[in-house]
Amino acid sequence: MWPDLLRALALVLVIEGLLPFLAPERWREMMQRASTADARSLRLFGGGLIAVGVVLLQFLH
C-alpha cells in the first residue's frame, strides 16, 4: 500500500508542477485570483475536485 501511495503523491507533484513550469505568468495570475476568493468558494472548489477524484478512482479500480 505504501509504495502505491508514494507513487500517487509523486504523480500529484508532477501534475501540480506542470502549470508553473509551462505557463508561469498565467499560474501567478491564477494564484493571485485564488488568494482573493472567499473561503466558501475555495471550499466548494476543493470539494468538487475531491468528488471528481473519487469518481475517477472508482472508474479506474
PDB file with one MODEL, atoms N, CA, C and O in Angstrom:
MODEL        1
ATOM      1  N   MET A   1       0.813  -1.193   0.000  1.00  0.00           N
ATOM      2  CA  MET A   1       0.000   0.000   0.000  1.00  0.00           C
ATOM      3  C   MET A   1       0.857   1.258   0.000  1.00  0.00           C
ATOM      4  O   MET A   1       0.564   2.195  -0.743  1.00  0.00           O
ATOM      5  N   TRP A   2       1.921   1.305   0.822  1.00  0.00           N
ATOM      6  CA  TRP A   2       2.751   2.499   0.899  1.00  0.00           C
ATOM      7  C   TRP A   2       3.424   2.848  -0.426  1.00  0.00           C
ATOM      8  O   TRP A   2       3.478   4.026  -0.777  1.00  0.00           O
ATOM      9  N   PRO A   3       3.932   1.883  -1.166  1.00  0.00           N
ATOM     10  CA  PRO A   3       4.522   2.251  -2.463  1.00  0.00           C
ATOM     11  C   PRO A   3       3.497   2.879  -3.413  1.00  0.00           C
ATOM     12  O   PRO A   3       3.822   3.812  -4.147  1.00  0.00           O
ATOM     13  N   ASP A   4       2.266   2.369  -3.399  1.00  0.00           N
ATOM     14  CA  ASP A   4       1.220   2.953  -4.247  1.00  0.00           C
ATOM     15  C   ASP A   4       0.894   4.378  -3.819  1.00  0.00           C
ATOM     16  O   ASP A   4       0.700   5.257  -4.659  1.00  0.00           O
ATOM     17  N   LEU A   5       0.834   4.601  -2.520  1.00  0.00           N
ATOM     18  CA  LEU A   5       0.554   5.939  -2.012  1.00  0.00           C
ATOM     19  C   LEU A   5       1.668   6.914  -2.384  1.00  0.00           C
ATOM     20  O   LEU A   5       1.398   8.056  -2.757  1.00  0.00           O
ATOM     21  N   LEU A   6       2.900   6.473  -2.284  1.00  0.00           N
ATOM     22  CA  LEU A   6       4.025   7.332  -2.662  1.00  0.00           C
ATOM     23  C   LEU A   6       4.044   7.616  -4.160  1.00  0.00           C
ATOM     24  O   LEU A   6       4.371   8.727  -4.579  1.00  0.00           O
ATOM     25  N   ARG A   7       3.693   6.612  -4.971  1.00  0.00           N
ATOM     26  CA  ARG A   7       3.585   6.844  -6.422  1.00  0.00           C
ATOM     27  C   ARG A   7       2.493   7.866  -6.732  1.00  0.00           C
ATOM     28  O   ARG A   7       2.676   8.746  -7.572  1.00  0.00           O
ATOM     29  N   ALA A   8       1.361   7.740  -6.048  1.00  0.00           N
ATOM     30  CA  ALA A   8       0.262   8.692  -6.259  1.00  0.00           C
ATOM     31  C   ALA A   8       0.690  10.100  -5.873  1.00  0.00           C
ATOM     32  O   ALA A   8       0.394  11.057  -6.588  1.00  0.00           O
ATOM     33  N   LEU A   9       1.380  10.231  -4.754  1.00  0.00           N
ATOM     34  CA  LEU A   9       1.866  11.539  -4.320  1.00  0.00           C
ATOM     35  C   LEU A   9       2.865  12.109  -5.328  1.00  0.00           C
ATOM     36  O   LEU A   9       2.828  13.300  -5.639  1.00  0.00           O
ATOM     37  N   ALA A  10       3.748  11.265  -5.831  1.00  0.00           N
ATOM     38  CA  ALA A  10       4.711  11.715  -6.840  1.00  0.00           C
ATOM     39  C   ALA A  10       4.003  12.194  -8.095  1.00  0.00           C
ATOM     40  O   ALA A  10       4.397  13.201  -8.683  1.00  0.00           O
ATOM     41  N   LEU A  11       2.966  11.487  -8.511  1.00  0.00           N
ATOM     42  CA  LEU A  11       2.206  11.895  -9.696  1.00  0.00           C
ATOM     43  C   LEU A  11       1.498  13.224  -9.460  1.00  0.00           C
ATOM     44  O   LEU A  11       1.440  14.060 -10.362  1.00  0.00           O
ATOM     45  N   VAL A  12       0.966  13.429  -8.272  1.00  0.00           N
ATOM     46  CA  VAL A  12       0.336  14.710  -7.934  1.00  0.00           C
ATOM     47  C   VAL A  12       1.361  15.839  -8.042  1.00  0.00           C
ATOM     48  O   VAL A  12       1.061  16.902  -8.585  1.00  0.00           O
ATOM     49  N   LEU A  13       2.550  15.613  -7.533  1.00  0.00           N
ATOM     50  CA  LEU A  13       3.594  16.641  -7.604  1.00  0.00           C
ATOM     51  C   LEU A  13       3.970  16.965  -9.049  1.00  0.00           C
ATOM     52  O   LEU A  13       4.186  18.128  -9.392  1.00  0.00           O
ATOM     53  N   VAL A  14       4.049  15.942  -9.889  1.00  0.00           N
ATOM     54  CA  VAL A  14       4.354  16.168 -11.306  1.00  0.00           C
ATOM     55  C   VAL A  14       3.246  16.997 -11.953  1.00  0.00           C
ATOM     56  O   VAL A  14       3.521  17.967 -12.659  1.00  0.00           O
ATOM     57  N   ILE A  15       2.005  16.614 -11.713  1.00  0.00           N
ATOM     58  CA  ILE A  15       0.874  17.322 -12.324  1.00  0.00           C
ATOM     59  C   ILE A  15       0.793  18.756 -11.806  1.00  0.00           C
ATOM     60  O   ILE A  15       0.562  19.685 -12.580  1.00  0.00           O
ATOM     61  N   GLU A  16       0.985  18.939 -10.496  1.00  0.00           N
ATOM     62  CA  GLU A  16       0.940  20.282  -9.919  1.00  0.00           C
ATOM     63  C   GLU A  16       2.065  21.168 -10.453  1.00  0.00           C
ATOM     64  O   GLU A  16       1.905  22.386 -10.534  1.00  0.00           O
ATOM     65  N   GLY A  17       3.179  20.581 -10.812  1.00  0.00           N
ATOM     66  CA  GLY A  17       4.304  21.363 -11.308  1.00  0.00           C
ATOM     67  C   GLY A  17       4.217  21.726 -12.776  1.00  0.00           C
ATOM     68  O   GLY A  17       4.981  22.568 -13.248  1.00  0.00           O
ATOM     69  N   LEU A  18       3.304  21.110 -13.507  1.00  0.00           N
ATOM     70  CA  LEU A  18       3.216  21.369 -14.942  1.00  0.00           C
ATOM     71  C   LEU A  18       2.857  22.816 -15.268  1.00  0.00           C
ATOM     72  O   LEU A  18       3.517  23.442 -16.097  1.00  0.00           O
ATOM     73  N   LEU A  19       1.830  23.348 -14.631  1.00  0.00           N
ATOM     74  CA  LEU A  19       1.376  24.701 -14.971  1.00  0.00           C
ATOM     75  C   LEU A  19       2.422  25.766 -14.653  1.00  0.00           C
ATOM     76  O   LEU A  19       2.703  26.596 -15.517  1.00  0.00           O
ATOM     77  N   PRO A  20       3.018  25.786 -13.446  1.00  0.00           N
ATOM     78  CA  PRO A  20       4.051  26.796 -13.221  1.00  0.00           C
ATOM     79  C   PRO A  20       5.267  26.632 -14.136  1.00  0.00           C
ATOM     80  O   PRO A  20       5.951  27.609 -14.441  1.00  0.00           O
ATOM     81  N   PHE A  21       5.533  25.409 -14.571  1.00  0.00           N
ATOM     82  CA  PHE A  21       6.657  25.182 -15.484  1.00  0.00           C
ATOM     83  C   PHE A  21       6.337  25.668 -16.891  1.00  0.00           C
ATOM     84  O   PHE A  21       7.168  26.314 -17.529  1.00  0.00           O
ATOM     85  N   LEU A  22       5.138  25.363 -17.376  1.00  0.00           N
ATOM     86  CA  LEU A  22       4.777  25.682 -18.759  1.00  0.00           C
ATOM     87  C   LEU A  22       4.272  27.113 -18.945  1.00  0.00           C
ATOM     88  O   LEU A  22       4.529  27.730 -19.979  1.00  0.00           O
ATOM     89  N   ALA A  23       3.561  27.643 -17.956  1.00  0.00           N
ATOM     90  CA  ALA A  23       2.982  28.984 -18.089  1.00  0.00           C
ATOM     91  C   ALA A  23       3.065  29.714 -16.742  1.00  0.00           C
ATOM     92  O   ALA A  23       2.052  29.868 -16.059  1.00  0.00           O
ATOM     93  N   PRO A  24       4.259  30.160 -16.362  1.00  0.00           N
ATOM     94  CA  PRO A  24       4.425  30.756 -15.029  1.00  0.00           C
ATOM     95  C   PRO A  24       3.601  32.031 -14.800  1.00  0.00           C
ATOM     96  O   PRO A  24       3.102  32.255 -13.697  1.00  0.00           O
ATOM     97  N   GLU A  25       3.460  32.853 -15.824  1.00  0.00           N
ATOM     98  CA  GLU A  25       2.686  34.092 -15.639  1.00  0.00           C
ATOM     99  C   GLU A  25       1.211  33.799 -15.419  1.00  0.00           C
ATOM    100  O   GLU A  25       0.587  34.403 -14.547  1.00  0.00           O
ATOM    101  N   ARG A  26       0.649  32.891 -16.188  1.00  0.00           N
ATOM    102  CA  ARG A  26      -0.770  32.530 -16.008  1.00  0.00           C
ATOM    103  C   ARG A  26      -0.984  31.877 -14.655  1.00  0.00           C
ATOM    104  O   ARG A  26      -2.007  32.107 -14.011  1.00  0.00           O
ATOM    105  N   TRP A  27      -0.016  31.055 -14.212  1.00  0.00           N
ATOM    106  CA  TRP A  27      -0.116  30.416 -12.910  1.00  0.00           C
ATOM    107  C   TRP A  27      -0.105  31.467 -11.803  1.00  0.00           C
ATOM    108  O   TRP A  27      -0.878  31.373 -10.850  1.00  0.00           O
ATOM    109  N   ARG A  28       0.764  32.460 -11.926  1.00  0.00           N
ATOM    110  CA  ARG A  28       0.836  33.536 -10.933  1.00  0.00           C
ATOM    111  C   ARG A  28      -0.482  34.304 -10.871  1.00  0.00           C
ATOM    112  O   ARG A  28      -0.966  34.616  -9.783  1.00  0.00           O
ATOM    113  N   GLU A  29      -1.069  34.611 -12.035  1.00  0.00           N
ATOM    114  CA  GLU A  29      -2.360  35.299 -12.063  1.00  0.00           C
ATOM    115  C   GLU A  29      -3.445  34.467 -11.393  1.00  0.00           C
ATOM    116  O   GLU A  29      -4.268  34.996 -10.647  1.00  0.00           O
ATOM    117  N   MET A  30      -3.444  33.162 -11.661  1.00  0.00           N
ATOM    118  CA  MET A  30      -4.427  32.275 -11.067  1.00  0.00           C
ATOM    119  C   MET A  30      -4.281  32.243  -9.545  1.00  0.00           C
ATOM    120  O   MET A  30      -5.277  32.256  -8.822  1.00  0.00           O
ATOM    121  N   MET A  31      -3.043  32.200  -9.065  1.00  0.00           N
ATOM    122  CA  MET A  31      -2.809  32.182  -7.620  1.00  0.00           C
ATOM    123  C   MET A  31      -3.249  33.498  -6.973  1.00  0.00           C
ATOM    124  O   MET A  31      -3.777  33.499  -5.861  1.00  0.00           O
ATOM    125  N   GLN A  32      -3.032  34.613  -7.667  1.00  0.00           N
ATOM    126  CA  GLN A  32      -3.468  35.898  -7.135  1.00  0.00           C
ATOM    127  C   GLN A  32      -4.988  35.957  -7.040  1.00  0.00           C
ATOM    128  O   GLN A  32      -5.529  36.465  -6.057  1.00  0.00           O
ATOM    129  N   ARG A  33      -5.685  35.438  -8.063  1.00  0.00           N
ATOM    130  CA  ARG A  33      -7.146  35.411  -8.016  1.00  0.00           C
ATOM    131  C   ARG A  33      -7.640  34.482  -6.918  1.00  0.00           C
ATOM    132  O   ARG A  33      -8.616  34.791  -6.235  1.00  0.00           O
ATOM    133  N   ALA A  34      -6.976  33.351  -6.746  1.00  0.00           N
ATOM    134  CA  ALA A  34      -7.382  32.408  -5.703  1.00  0.00           C
ATOM    135  C   ALA A  34      -7.179  33.011  -4.315  1.00  0.00           C
ATOM    136  O   ALA A  34      -7.949  32.730  -3.396  1.00  0.00           O
ATOM    137  N   SER A  35      -6.147  33.835  -4.159  1.00  0.00           N
ATOM    138  CA  SER A  35      -5.886  34.419  -2.845  1.00  0.00           C
ATOM    139  C   SER A  35      -6.942  35.452  -2.457  1.00  0.00           C
ATOM    140  O   SER A  35      -7.094  35.765  -1.276  1.00  0.00           O
ATOM    141  N   THR A  36      -7.668  35.978  -3.430  1.00  0.00           N
ATOM    142  CA  THR A  36      -8.712  36.954  -3.120  1.00  0.00           C
ATOM    143  C   THR A  36     -10.097  36.311  -3.027  1.00  0.00           C
ATOM    144  O   THR A  36     -11.060  36.985  -2.658  1.00  0.00           O
ATOM    145  N   ALA A  37     -10.214  35.040  -3.349  1.00  0.00           N
ATOM    146  CA  ALA A  37     -11.506  34.354  -3.288  1.00  0.00           C
ATOM    147  C   ALA A  37     -11.895  34.113  -1.831  1.00  0.00           C
ATOM    148  O   ALA A  37     -11.039  33.943  -0.962  1.00  0.00           O
ATOM    149  N   ASP A  38     -13.198  34.102  -1.587  1.00  0.00           N
ATOM    150  CA  ASP A  38     -13.662  33.849  -0.223  1.00  0.00           C
ATOM    151  C   ASP A  38     -13.527  32.358   0.108  1.00  0.00           C
ATOM    152  O   ASP A  38     -13.440  31.509  -0.780  1.00  0.00           O
ATOM    153  N   ALA A  39     -13.512  32.071   1.400  1.00  0.00           N
ATOM    154  CA  ALA A  39     -13.281  30.703   1.876  1.00  0.00           C
ATOM    155  C   ALA A  39     -14.349  29.741   1.367  1.00  0.00           C
ATOM    156  O   ALA A  39     -14.039  28.594   1.043  1.00  0.00           O
ATOM    157  N   ARG A  40     -15.590  30.186   1.292  1.00  0.00           N
ATOM    158  CA  ARG A  40     -16.672  29.301   0.841  1.00  0.00           C
ATOM    159  C   ARG A  40     -16.444  28.844  -0.598  1.00  0.00           C
ATOM    160  O   ARG A  40     -16.639  27.669  -0.911  1.00  0.00           O
ATOM    161  N   SER A  41     -16.040  29.747  -1.464  1.00  0.00           N
ATOM    162  CA  SER A  41     -15.777  29.396  -2.859  1.00  0.00           C
ATOM    163  C   SER A  41     -14.626  28.409  -2.971  1.00  0.00           C
ATOM    164  O   SER A  41     -14.693  27.456  -3.748  1.00  0.00           O
ATOM    165  N   LEU A  42     -13.566  28.637  -2.195  1.00  0.00           N
ATOM    166  CA  LEU A  42     -12.428  27.723  -2.221  1.00  0.00           C
ATOM    167  C   LEU A  42     -12.820  26.337  -1.713  1.00  0.00           C
ATOM    168  O   LEU A  42     -12.385  25.323  -2.259  1.00  0.00           O
ATOM    169  N   ARG A  43     -13.652  26.301  -0.654  1.00  0.00           N
ATOM    170  CA  ARG A  43     -14.107  25.005  -0.142  1.00  0.00           C
ATOM    171  C   ARG A  43     -14.961  24.272  -1.164  1.00  0.00           C
ATOM    172  O   ARG A  43     -14.806  23.065  -1.350  1.00  0.00           O
ATOM    173  N   LEU A  44     -15.859  24.986  -1.827  1.00  0.00           N
ATOM    174  CA  LEU A  44     -16.697  24.356  -2.851  1.00  0.00           C
ATOM    175  C   LEU A  44     -15.848  23.829  -4.001  1.00  0.00           C
ATOM    176  O   LEU A  44     -16.081  22.725  -4.493  1.00  0.00           O
ATOM    177  N   PHE A  45     -14.870  24.610  -4.425  1.00  0.00           N
ATOM    178  CA  PHE A  45     -13.984  24.174  -5.497  1.00  0.00           C
ATOM    179  C   PHE A  45     -13.186  22.942  -5.068  1.00  0.00           C
ATOM    180  O   PHE A  45     -13.078  21.976  -5.823  1.00  0.00           O
ATOM    181  N   GLY A  46     -12.634  22.978  -3.864  1.00  0.00           N
ATOM    182  CA  GLY A  46     -11.882  21.841  -3.348  1.00  0.00           C
ATOM    183  C   GLY A  46     -12.754  20.606  -3.202  1.00  0.00           C
ATOM    184  O   GLY A  46     -12.325  19.500  -3.531  1.00  0.00           O
ATOM    185  N   GLY A  47     -13.968  20.785  -2.714  1.00  0.00           N
ATOM    186  CA  GLY A  47     -14.894  19.659  -2.590  1.00  0.00           C
ATOM    187  C   GLY A  47     -15.246  19.063  -3.937  1.00  0.00           C
ATOM    188  O   GLY A  47     -15.358  17.845  -4.074  1.00  0.00           O
ATOM    189  N   GLY A  48     -15.421  19.922  -4.934  1.00  0.00           N
ATOM    190  CA  GLY A  48     -15.699  19.437  -6.288  1.00  0.00           C
ATOM    191  C   GLY A  48     -14.535  18.628  -6.841  1.00  0.00           C
ATOM    192  O   GLY A  48     -14.739  17.591  -7.472  1.00  0.00           O
ATOM    193  N   LEU A  49     -13.321  19.101  -6.606  1.00  0.00           N
ATOM    194  CA  LEU A  49     -12.148  18.353  -7.057  1.00  0.00           C
ATOM    195  C   LEU A  49     -12.045  16.997  -6.368  1.00  0.00           C
ATOM    196  O   LEU A  49     -11.701  15.997  -6.999  1.00  0.00           O
ATOM    197  N   ILE A  50     -12.341  16.969  -5.080  1.00  0.00           N
ATOM    198  CA  ILE A  50     -12.315  15.703  -4.350  1.00  0.00           C
ATOM    199  C   ILE A  50     -13.348  14.744  -4.920  1.00  0.00           C
ATOM    200  O   ILE A  50     -13.058  13.566  -5.126  1.00  0.00           O
ATOM    201  N   ALA A  51     -14.556  15.245  -5.178  1.00  0.00           N
ATOM    202  CA  ALA A  51     -15.620  14.394  -5.715  1.00  0.00           C
ATOM    203  C   ALA A  51     -15.235  13.831  -7.080  1.00  0.00           C
ATOM    204  O   ALA A  51     -15.433  12.643  -7.339  1.00  0.00           O
ATOM    205  N   VAL A  52     -14.692  14.665  -7.944  1.00  0.00           N
ATOM    206  CA  VAL A  52     -14.265  14.197  -9.267  1.00  0.00           C
ATOM    207  C   VAL A  52     -13.161  13.153  -9.123  1.00  0.00           C
ATOM    208  O   VAL A  52     -13.163  12.146  -9.831  1.00  0.00           O
ATOM    209  N   GLY A  53     -12.227  13.386  -8.218  1.00  0.00           N
ATOM    210  CA  GLY A  53     -11.149  12.432  -7.997  1.00  0.00           C
ATOM    211  C   GLY A  53     -11.654  11.092  -7.499  1.00  0.00           C
ATOM    212  O   GLY A  53     -11.182  10.047  -7.946  1.00  0.00           O
ATOM    213  N   VAL A  54     -12.607  11.111  -6.581  1.00  0.00           N
ATOM    214  CA  VAL A  54     -13.169   9.861  -6.061  1.00  0.00           C
ATOM    215  C   VAL A  54     -13.890   9.100  -7.161  1.00  0.00           C
ATOM    216  O   VAL A  54     -13.749   7.881  -7.267  1.00  0.00           O
ATOM    217  N   VAL A  55     -14.660   9.804  -7.980  1.00  0.00           N
ATOM    218  CA  VAL A  55     -15.368   9.141  -9.092  1.00  0.00           C
ATOM    219  C   VAL A  55     -14.372   8.547 -10.067  1.00  0.00           C
ATOM    220  O   VAL A  55     -14.545   7.411 -10.509  1.00  0.00           O
ATOM    221  N   LEU A  56     -13.333   9.291 -10.410  1.00  0.00           N
ATOM    222  CA  LEU A  56     -12.315   8.764 -11.312  1.00  0.00           C
ATOM    223  C   LEU A  56     -11.622   7.528 -10.746  1.00  0.00           C
ATOM    224  O   LEU A  56     -11.363   6.564 -11.467  1.00  0.00           O
ATOM    225  N   LEU A  57     -11.326   7.565  -9.454  1.00  0.00           N
ATOM    226  CA  LEU A  57     -10.704   6.409  -8.818  1.00  0.00           C
ATOM    227  C   LEU A  57     -11.614   5.188  -8.872  1.00  0.00           C
ATOM    228  O   LEU A  57     -11.138   4.066  -9.048  1.00  0.00           O
ATOM    229  N   GLN A  58     -12.900   5.397  -8.722  1.00  0.00           N
ATOM    230  CA  GLN A  58     -13.838   4.279  -8.792  1.00  0.00           C
ATOM    231  C   GLN A  58     -13.872   3.676 -10.195  1.00  0.00           C
ATOM    232  O   GLN A  58     -13.950   2.457 -10.348  1.00  0.00           O
ATOM    233  N   PHE A  59     -13.813   4.523 -11.208  1.00  0.00           N
ATOM    234  CA  PHE A  59     -13.814   4.021 -12.584  1.00  0.00           C
ATOM    235  C   PHE A  59     -12.508   3.297 -12.925  1.00  0.00           C
ATOM    236  O   PHE A  59     -12.511   2.362 -13.726  1.00  0.00           O
ATOM    237  N   LEU A  60     -11.412   3.716 -12.334  1.00  0.00           N
ATOM    238  CA  LEU A  60     -10.129   3.110 -12.611  1.00  0.00           C
ATOM    239  C   LEU A  60      -9.881   1.841 -11.803  1.00  0.00           C
ATOM    240  O   LEU A  60      -9.001   1.050 -12.142  1.00  0.00           O
ATOM    241  N   HIS A  61     -10.637   1.649 -10.757  1.00  0.00           N
ATOM    242  CA  HIS A  61     -10.406   0.492  -9.882  1.00  0.00           C
ATOM    243  C   HIS A  61     -11.137  -0.688 -10.383  1.00  0.00           C
ATOM    244  O   HIS A  61     -11.068  -1.759  -9.781  1.00  0.00           O
TER     245      HIS A  61
ENDMDL
END
